[in-house]
Amino acid sequence: MKRSKYSESQIVGILKEADAGVMVKEICRNLIIQTDIVKKLRRKTLLTLHGNYLLTRPA
């Protein structure tokens, strides 16, 4: 399995910014990443009731 380019704390930070209402294009411009990366990260994570993110692993 390929290792993630971003640490777990970086992923959580990106997703929290997006959930706070910051436009994805702006986040990507600041971090110099593509918008597809944020979309992929959202698909791979789950938001719990407490607002914590859980990274899921493909089965």
Buried (B, 14 or more C-beta within 10 A) or exposed (E): EEEEEBEEEEBBBBBEBBEEEEEBEEBBEEBEBEEEBBEEBBEBBEEEEEEEBEEEEEE
